[in-house]
């Protein structure tokens, strides 16, 4: 099955409380064209989404389910080679792919729920 890098807008992923504040969660969406793997990081009432693929070697970032953040929760970290990314924009600030960035997955919060944008 093909691995997709985008989703249609308006897909309800679940309530905002599905993700604890300061934490991340993996999402896999099955669509006719293939399967999408992404993750979302919650920061208060905001949610930042990215395609689950490190720009360094095209691997999923987390080796353990939902483990996308550094121990302090301040950065996204690739568990394979230690690349570090800003939560706000996905820019790589440390590790083997400095200057690269995660692929954004547009998300929005409406009426207490997370939707694809």
N, C-alpha and C positions, 0 to 999 in steps of 0.2 A: 504494500500500500504506500502511496506517495506521501511524503512528509511535507505538509503545507507550511507556508510562512506568513499567512494572513487569514483573517476570518471575516465573515460578513458583519456589518454593524447591527446592533439591536439584539444580540444574543444575550439573554439573561444568564449570568454565571452563578448568581446566588446572592444572599444577603451580605451586606458589608461585614457583618460580624463573622462571616465564614473565615475571615483572616483576622487574626489578633493584631492590634495596633503594634507596629514595629516588627511584624513578621511577614513571611512570604508563603505563597501557596502555589502548587503546580496545578495546571489545568490541561486536560487532554480533550479535544473536541473531535468527535467523529463526524465527518461530512462526506457527501457523495464523492467528492474529488480526492479525498484522502484524510489523513489524520493531522491535526494541528497540536503541537506541544508548546505551551507557553507558561509563564508564571507571572504572578502579581505580587507586588510589595505594597503593604498598607502603611501610610504615614498619616495618622489622624483620620480625617474624612477623605483624604486623597488616596488614589490607588495608581501605581505606576506599573504598566505591563510591558513584558518583553518576550520575544520568541526565545524558547529554551535552547539556544545554540550559541556556544562561545565562538567569537570570531577567530580565535587562535587556531583550533583544529576542528571546528564544526561539530564538537561533541556537546551533548546536554550538559548544563552547568553542574547540576547536583547529582552526586552519587547516591545520596540518601534522600528519600522523599521529603520535599519542602525545605531542604537545607540549602538555601540560596545565599544567606547572609553571613557576614563575619560574626565572630562571637559577640562583639559589641553591638551588632545590628546596624552599623553605620554605612556599610558598603555591601554590594553584591560580590560574591566570590565564586570563581570557578573551582570546583573541588578537585579537578584533574591536575592543573598546572599553576594554580594560585593567582590567576588574573583577577584584578580588583576593578569594580565598576561603580560609578556614582549611581545612586538610586534614582535621582531626579531626571537624568538624561541618558544613562547607560554608557557614558563615556568611560573608556579604560584609563585608569590612573596608576596602575601598577601591574607588574608581571609581563608575560611574553608578548602582549599585543597592545602596548601603550600607544595611544593615538587612535586606535580602532574603537568601535562602539557596538553595543548590543543592538539588535534590530527591534525597534519599538513595536509594541502591540497596543494600539490605542484602546484605552478603557475609560469608562466614566461611571460616576456614582449618581444614580437618580432614585429618589424616593427610598433611600436606605438599601439599595441593591446595586450590584456591580453589573455593568453591561459592556459589551464590545461597542466601540465607537466607530 
